[in-house]
Amino acid sequence: MATTLIAFRLPDGVANMPFFAALRDKYKVILRGVPRLQAMRLSPHVFNTEADVDAALKAIAAELS
């Protein structure tokens, strides 16, 4: 599966760097922060499986709930 970049804004009150660190440390999911926009970017590529993408989405949802 391959796609372009996926970017999303974080809700008010959710800081970029702590969110990034939680995903990295708890779930081994690496996103790129876009602090100026209070956003995050996910960059799936051909070497990512559907399971990788599903795991990233579940981790994001868990941290935002």
Buried (B, 14 or more C-beta within 10 A) or exposed (E): EEEEEBBBEBEEEBEBEEBBEBBEEEBEBEBEBBEEEBBBEBEBEEEBEEEBBEBBEEBBEEBEE
